[in-house]
Amino acid sequence: MSSVRTAPGRAVAVAALLVSALGLTACSAGGQSTAGPTASDKATPGGSGAAGQKCGSVPIKDPAGDADLSSLPEARSAAFNGYPDPVNAAAYTDFEAKTGPFTIGYSDSFSANPWRAQVLRRLKADVAAYKAEGLTKNLQATNSNLDNNLQIQQITSMINDKVDAIIAIPGSPDAFNGVIKQAFDAGIPFITVSSHVTSPYAINVDGNNYLNGAQVAGAIATLIDGKGDMLLIDGIHGSPAAAAMSAGFKAALELCPDITAVGDLDGQWSDATAKTVTLQYLATHTGPVGGVVNAGAMANGILQAFEQSGRELVPMGDINPTQGGLVSLAEKLPDDSAASSVPPEEIADVAFLTAIATLRGQGPKFDTIVGTLGLATGKAAMDAWIDPSWTVDTTDQVPSPPDAPFLPQSELGSFFTAPAALPALP
């Protein structure tokens, strides 16, 4: 089969791709917007995938579930495109308002990467800011280091301590359903962060990791002309966020019959781990690698592995890059890289505000709140995103791209039945 070309040459820089009601919107390096691929696009001869879509495109697909998303502004509802989990009415719509001040519990399943560290740091700052407003008391934080049983015990302790709300990154989509129901029965709202769970008694604050994975994989598929082996480097196998990203990667590549997904390595969202597993893969697979997609915060480690192995650098996509990783991609692969972001500080803010709004009786409409994701490819977009203070050694995660905020506080009210202003976060 012939390869697919959805752009006139790999060196053409696309400044930004933003989720829109039509799928993706691409801005050229000159700043003019063009329509991105949609479900109605036809593939070029010999390069079509499922349903005749182009290799590199993202399908238009409504999420399952009973939630009526039509009440949301268009930009908000568009962020649910392809969301992999059912979106239903929230169990906390009629939650009886409390006055506070509130104690917030935070349960993390793993903390040894920059994204998780920034979530915790931001939640501490949010609680401190609202403590000054008389709305919070303190943050009770735990980490289970990938031990689901331990995390369940830690959450049970929070329930017994009568915290007012629990924010969590569960290590499994369904292993926590029992303890989440215990929290609900105790009148404690349970909010997840970038880790959708199947329990109807949680509110999932998420970044549509499926769409994020599909966007990045599609962008790299375009950069490698729709053919070759693409190395996939996952986050933590089995975690909800990693599972959704991986499903997005693979769904995008199903549209690319001349691309073979290889590796599916477990990088644990860690540069050091990603470097190790990539070195191991390259040592045992001597054939060419056409491109790489990783689930975030691992670009530097992967680049180092290729260089240490004496391999030529290939187009690379990174979800949730560190600031240093984005700098490295811009320097080493200026026209052959793509990056997207589920920004940890911004998603932590939304989870925190969701907890406070729910506690104050504002009535969440849905069991899932999804923010907008931005995707940047090429030098012009990278340069616009990168702050001059960042270096290759900066370990913090990047914020949203400048033209694609995740979910501003001013827009969160559209997800509630009785929204009321809350103090602005710093």
C-alpha positions as CSV (number, residue, x, y, z in Angstrom):
1,M,0.0,0.0,0.0
2,S,1.1,3.5,-0.6
3,S,1.7,5.9,2.2
4,V,-0.6,8.7,3.3
5,R,0.4,12.3,3.1
6,T,-2.0,14.7,4.9
7,A,0.4,17.6,4.7
8,P,2.7,18.8,1.8
9,G,5.9,17.6,3.5
10,R,7.0,16.9,7.1
11,A,8.8,20.2,7.5
12,V,5.7,22.3,7.3
13,A,5.1,23.6,10.8
14,V,1.6,23.5,12.1
15,A,1.3,26.1,14.9
16,A,-1.6,24.6,16.9
17,L,-4.4,22.1,16.8
18,L,-7.3,22.7,19.1
19,V,-10.3,20.5,19.9
20,S,-13.4,21.9,18.3
21,A,-16.9,20.8,17.5
22,L,-15.6,19.5,14.2
23,G,-12.8,17.5,15.7
24,L,-9.5,19.3,15.3
25,T,-8.7,22.8,14.2
26,A,-5.2,23.5,12.8
27,C,-3.5,26.8,12.6
28,S,-0.7,27.2,10.1
29,A,2.6,28.7,11.1
30,G,1.4,31.9,9.6
31,G,-1.5,31.9,12.0
32,Q,-4.4,31.2,9.7
33,S,-6.9,28.6,10.8
34,T,-7.8,25.6,8.6
35,A,-10.3,22.9,9.2
36,G,-8.9,19.8,10.7
37,P,-9.8,16.2,9.8
38,T,-13.3,15.1,10.7
39,A,-15.2,11.9,10.5
40,S,-16.4,12.7,7.0
41,D,-12.9,13.0,5.6
42,K,-12.0,10.6,2.9
43,A,-8.6,8.9,2.9
44,T,-6.2,9.2,0.0
45,P,-6.0,6.1,-2.1
46,G,-4.4,3.1,-0.4
47,G,-4.1,4.9,2.9
48,S,-7.6,4.7,4.4
49,G,-8.4,3.1,7.8
50,A,-11.7,2.5,9.5
51,A,-14.8,4.1,7.9
52,G,-12.7,5.6,5.2
53,Q,-11.0,8.2,7.5
54,K,-7.6,9.6,6.8
55,C,-4.5,8.4,8.6
56,G,-3.9,11.2,11.1
57,S,-7.5,12.1,11.7
58,V,-9.6,11.9,14.8
59,P,-13.1,10.6,14.7
60,I,-16.2,12.5,15.8
61,K,-17.9,10.3,18.5
62,D,-20.3,11.2,21.2
63,P,-19.6,9.6,24.6
64,A,-21.9,6.9,26.0
65,G,-24.1,7.5,29.0
66,D,-27.3,9.4,29.8
67,A,-25.9,12.9,30.3
68,D,-27.4,15.7,28.1
69,L,-24.3,17.7,27.2
70,S,-26.4,20.2,25.1
71,S,-26.6,22.6,27.9
72,L,-22.8,23.2,27.8
73,P,-21.2,25.9,25.7
74,E,-19.9,24.5,22.4
75,A,-16.3,24.6,23.4
76,R,-17.1,22.7,26.5
77,S,-19.2,20.0,24.9
78,A,-16.6,19.6,22.1
79,A,-14.0,18.5,24.7
80,F,-16.0,15.3,25.2
81,N,-15.4,14.2,21.6
82,G,-14.5,10.5,21.8
83,Y,-14.5,10.4,25.6
84,P,-14.0,6.7,26.3
85,D,-16.2,6.3,29.4
86,P,-19.9,6.8,29.8
87,V,-20.9,10.3,31.0
88,N,-24.0,10.2,33.3
89,A,-26.0,12.5,35.6
90,A,-24.2,13.2,38.8
91,A,-25.1,11.5,42.0
92,Y,-24.4,14.8,43.9
93,T,-26.9,17.1,42.1
94,D,-29.1,17.3,45.2
95,F,-26.2,17.3,47.7
96,E,-27.2,19.3,50.8
97,A,-25.1,22.5,51.1
98,K,-22.5,22.8,53.9
99,T,-20.9,26.0,55.2
100,G,-17.4,24.9,56.0
101,P,-14.6,25.5,56.7
102,F,-13.8,22.2,55.0
103,T,-11.1,19.5,55.4
104,I,-10.1,18.1,52.0
105,G,-8.6,14.6,51.6
106,Y,-6.2,13.9,48.8
107,S,-5.4,10.3,47.9
108,D,-2.6,9.6,45.3
109,S,-1.7,6.2,43.9
110,F,1.8,7.2,42.8
111,S,3.8,10.4,43.4
112,A,7.2,9.8,41.7
113,N,6.7,12.0,38.7
114,P,6.5,15.7,38.1
115,W,2.8,15.7,37.1
116,R,1.7,14.1,40.3
117,A,4.0,16.4,42.3
118,Q,2.5,19.5,40.8
119,V,-1.1,18.3,41.5
120,L,-0.3,18.0,45.1
121,R,1.6,21.2,45.3
122,R,-1.3,23.1,43.6
123,L,-3.9,21.5,45.9
124,K,-1.9,22.6,48.9
125,A,-1.8,26.2,47.5
126,D,-5.6,26.1,46.7
127,V,-6.4,24.9,50.2
128,A,-4.2,27.6,51.7
129,A,-5.8,30.3,49.6
130,Y,-9.3,29.2,50.6
131,K,-8.3,28.9,54.2
132,A,-7.7,32.6,54.1
133,E,-11.3,33.0,52.9
134,G,-12.6,30.8,55.8
135,L,-13.6,28.0,53.4
136,T,-11.0,25.3,54.2
137,K,-9.2,24.0,57.2
138,N,-6.4,21.8,55.8
139,L,-5.4,19.2,53.2
140,Q,-4.9,15.6,54.4
141,A,-2.7,13.9,51.7
142,T,-1.6,10.3,51.3
143,N,0.3,8.2,48.6
144,S,0.0,4.4,48.2
145,N,2.9,3.9,45.7
146,L,0.9,1.8,43.3
147,D,-0.6,-0.4,46.1
148,N,-4.4,-0.4,45.5
149,N,-5.2,-2.2,48.8
150,L,-3.2,0.4,50.7
151,Q,-4.9,3.3,48.8
152,I,-8.3,1.8,49.7
153,Q,-7.2,1.6,53.4
154,Q,-6.0,5.2,53.2
155,I,-9.3,6.4,51.8
156,T,-11.2,4.5,54.4
157,S,-9.2,6.3,57.1
158,M,-10.1,9.6,55.5
159,I,-13.8,8.6,55.7
160,N,-13.4,7.6,59.3
161,D,-11.7,10.9,60.0
162,K,-14.8,12.7,58.5
163,V,-13.0,14.7,55.9
164,D,-15.5,16.8,54.0
165,A,-14.5,15.8,50.4
166,I,-11.9,13.5,48.9
167,I,-9.9,14.2,45.7
168,A,-8.1,11.2,44.4
169,I,-6.1,9.7,41.6
170,P,-7.2,6.0,41.9
171,G,-4.9,3.3,40.7
172,S,-7.7,1.4,39.0
173,P,-11.0,2.3,37.3
174,D,-13.1,-0.2,39.2
175,A,-11.2,-1.5,42.3
176,F,-12.2,1.5,44.3
177,N,-16.0,1.3,43.7
178,G,-16.7,0.0,47.2
179,V,-14.8,2.7,49.1
180,I,-16.2,5.4,46.8
181,K,-19.7,4.3,47.7
182,Q,-18.7,4.4,51.4
183,A,-17.7,8.0,50.9
184,F,-21.0,8.8,49.2
185,D,-23.0,7.2,52.0
186,A,-21.0,9.2,54.5
187,G,-21.9,12.5,52.7
188,I,-18.3,12.9,51.4
189,P,-18.1,13.9,47.7
190,F,-15.5,11.9,45.8
191,I,-13.7,13.7,42.9
192,T,-11.1,11.9,40.7
193,V,-8.3,13.7,38.8
194,S,-7.4,12.3,35.4
195,S,-8.4,8.8,36.4
196,H,-12.0,8.1,35.5
197,V,-13.7,5.4,37.6
198,T,-16.7,3.3,36.9
199,S,-18.5,4.1,40.2
200,P,-21.6,6.3,39.8
201,Y,-20.7,8.0,43.1
202,A,-17.7,9.9,41.8
203,I,-17.2,13.1,39.9
204,N,-14.4,12.6,37.4
205,V,-12.4,15.7,36.5
206,D,-10.6,14.7,33.4
207,G,-8.8,15.8,30.3
208,N,-10.1,13.3,27.7
209,N,-6.9,11.3,27.6
210,Y,-8.4,9.2,24.8
211,L,-8.7,12.2,22.6
212,N,-5.3,13.4,23.7
213,G,-3.7,10.2,22.8
214,A,-5.5,10.1,19.4
215,Q,-4.5,13.6,18.6
216,V,-0.8,13.1,19.4
217,A,-0.6,9.7,17.6
218,G,-2.4,11.1,14.6
219,A,0.0,14.1,14.4
220,I,3.0,11.8,14.5
221,A,1.4,9.4,12.0
222,T,1.2,12.4,9.6
223,L,4.8,13.4,10.3
224,I,6.0,9.9,9.3
225,D,3.9,9.9,6.2
226,G,1.6,7.2,7.4
227,K,4.0,4.3,7.4
228,G,6.6,2.5,9.5
229,D,6.9,1.2,13.1
230,M,5.6,3.5,15.8
231,L,7.0,2.9,19.3
232,L,4.4,3.4,22.1
233,I,5.6,4.2,25.6
234,D,2.8,4.1,28.1
235,G,2.5,5.7,31.5
236,I,1.6,3.1,34.2
237,H,0.0,0.0,32.7
238,G,-3.5,-0.5,34.3
239,S,-4.0,3.1,35.5
240,P,-7.2,4.7,34.1
241,A,-5.3,7.7,32.6
242,A,-2.7,5.4,30.9
243,A,-5.4,3.0,29.7
244,A,-7.3,5.9,28.0
245,M,-4.2,7.4,26.4
246,S,-3.2,4.0,25.1
247,A,-6.6,3.3,23.7
248,G,-6.4,6.7,21.9
249,F,-3.0,5.9,20.5
250,K,-4.2,2.6,19.1
251,A,-7.5,4.0,17.8
252,A,-5.7,6.6,15.8
253,L,-3.3,4.0,14.4
254,E,-6.1,1.8,13.3
255,L,-6.7,4.4,10.6
256,C,-3.1,3.9,9.4
257,P,-2.8,0.5,7.8
258,D,0.9,1.1,6.9
259,I,1.9,1.8,10.5
260,T,2.6,-0.9,13.0
261,A,2.4,-0.1,16.8
262,V,5.3,-1.7,18.6
263,G,6.7,-1.8,22.1
264,D,3.9,-0.7,24.3
265,L,6.5,-0.1,27.0
266,D,5.7,0.9,30.6
267,G,7.6,4.1,31.2
268,Q,5.8,5.0,34.5
269,W,5.7,8.7,33.5
270,S,9.3,8.9,34.5
271,D,12.3,10.0,32.3
272,A,14.6,7.5,34.1
273,T,12.3,4.6,33.6
274,A,11.4,5.5,30.1
275,K,15.1,5.8,29.2
276,T,15.7,2.3,30.7
277,V,12.9,0.5,28.9
278,T,13.6,2.3,25.6
279,L,17.3,1.3,25.8
280,Q,16.2,-2.3,26.4
281,Y,13.8,-2.2,23.5
282,L,16.3,-0.7,21.0
283,A,18.9,-3.2,22.1
284,T,16.6,-6.2,21.2
285,H,14.9,-4.7,18.2
286,T,17.4,-3.6,15.7
287,G,14.9,-2.7,12.9
288,P,14.1,1.0,12.2
289,V,11.7,2.9,14.3
290,G,9.6,5.4,12.4
291,G,8.2,7.5,15.2
292,V,7.6,7.5,19.0
293,V,4.5,8.5,21.0
294,N,4.8,8.7,24.8
295,A,2.2,9.2,27.5
296,G,3.9,12.2,29.0
297,A,6.9,13.6,30.9
298,M,9.3,11.1,29.3
299,A,10.7,13.0,26.2
300,N,14.2,13.6,27.6
301,G,14.7,10.0,28.7
302,I,13.6,8.7,25.3
303,L,15.7,11.1,23.4
304,Q,18.7,10.1,25.5
305,A,18.0,6.5,24.9
306,F,18.0,7.0,21.1
307,E,21.2,9.0,21.3
308,Q,23.0,6.6,23.6
309,S,22.0,3.7,21.3
310,G,23.4,5.5,18.3
311,R,20.0,5.7,16.7
312,E,18.8,8.6,14.5
313,L,16.1,10.7,16.3
314,V,12.7,10.2,14.8
315,P,9.4,12.2,15.0
316,M,8.2,12.1,18.6
317,G,4.9,13.0,20.3
318,D,4.6,13.8,24.0
319,I,1.5,14.1,26.1
320,N,2.0,16.3,29.2
321,P,5.7,17.0,28.6
322,T,7.9,18.5,31.2
323,Q,9.1,22.0,30.5
324,G,12.5,20.6,29.9
325,G,11.1,17.9,27.6
326,L,9.3,20.4,25.5
327,V,12.5,22.5,25.2
328,S,14.4,19.4,24.1
329,L,11.8,18.5,21.5
330,A,11.8,22.1,20.1
331,E,15.6,22.0,19.9
332,K,16.3,18.5,18.6
333,L,13.1,17.9,16.5
334,P,11.8,21.4,15.7
335,D,9.6,20.3,12.8
336,D,9.2,16.6,13.8
337,S,7.5,16.7,17.1
338,A,4.0,17.1,18.6
339,A,3.0,17.8,22.2
340,S,-0.3,18.2,24.1
341,S,-1.1,18.8,27.7
342,V,-3.4,17.8,30.5
343,P,-1.9,20.6,32.7
344,P,-1.6,19.4,36.3
345,E,-2.1,22.7,38.1
346,E,-5.1,23.6,36.0
347,I,-6.8,20.3,36.4
348,A,-6.0,20.4,40.2
349,D,-7.8,23.8,40.4
350,V,-10.8,22.4,38.6
351,A,-11.0,19.3,41.0
352,F,-10.6,21.6,44.0
353,L,-13.3,24.0,42.8
354,T,-15.6,21.1,41.9
355,A,-15.2,19.8,45.5
356,I,-16.0,23.2,47.0
357,A,-18.9,24.0,44.7
358,T,-20.4,20.5,45.4
359,L,-20.0,21.0,49.1
360,R,-21.7,24.4,48.9
361,G,-24.8,22.8,47.2
362,Q,-24.2,24.1,43.7
363,G,-25.3,20.8,42.2
364,P,-23.0,19.2,39.6
365,K,-24.9,18.2,36.5
366,F,-22.7,15.3,35.3
367,D,-20.4,12.7,36.8
368,T,-17.6,13.9,34.5
369,I,-16.1,17.3,33.8
370,V,-13.7,17.5,30.9
371,G,-11.4,20.4,29.9
372,T,-10.2,21.5,26.6
373,L,-6.8,20.1,25.3
374,G,-4.5,21.8,23.0
375,L,-2.0,20.2,20.6
376,A,1.1,21.9,19.1
377,T,3.3,20.7,16.3
378,G,6.3,22.3,14.7
379,K,8.7,25.1,15.7
380,A,6.4,28.0,15.6
381,A,3.9,26.4,18.0
382,M,6.6,25.2,20.3
383,D,8.3,28.6,20.4
384,A,5.0,30.2,21.3
385,W,4.4,27.7,24.1
386,I,7.9,27.7,25.7
387,D,8.7,30.3,28.3
388,P,12.2,31.8,28.0
389,S,13.0,30.8,31.6
390,W,12.6,27.0,30.8
391,T,15.7,24.9,30.2
392,V,16.2,21.3,29.2
393,D,16.6,20.5,32.9
394,T,13.4,22.1,34.1
395,T,11.3,19.3,35.5
396,D,7.9,21.0,36.0
397,Q,5.0,20.1,33.7
398,V,4.0,22.6,31.0
399,P,0.8,24.5,31.4
400,S,-1.8,24.6,28.6
401,P,-0.7,25.9,25.3
402,P,-1.3,29.7,25.3
403,D,-4.4,29.7,23.1
404,A,-6.1,26.6,24.8
405,P,-6.7,27.1,28.5
406,F,-7.9,23.8,30.1
407,L,-11.1,25.1,31.9
408,P,-11.1,28.6,33.2
409,Q,-12.8,29.2,36.6
410,S,-15.2,31.5,35.0
411,E,-16.5,28.7,32.8
412,L,-16.8,26.0,35.4
413,G,-20.3,27.1,36.4
414,S,-21.8,25.6,33.1
415,F,-21.3,22.2,34.7
416,F,-23.5,23.0,37.7
417,T,-27.2,23.5,38.1
418,A,-27.0,26.4,40.6
419,P,-23.6,28.0,40.0
420,A,-22.4,30.7,42.3
421,A,-19.2,32.7,42.3
422,L,-16.3,31.3,44.3
423,P,-13.2,33.3,45.3
424,A,-10.6,33.4,42.6
425,L,-7.7,31.1,42.9
426,P,-4.2,32.7,42.8
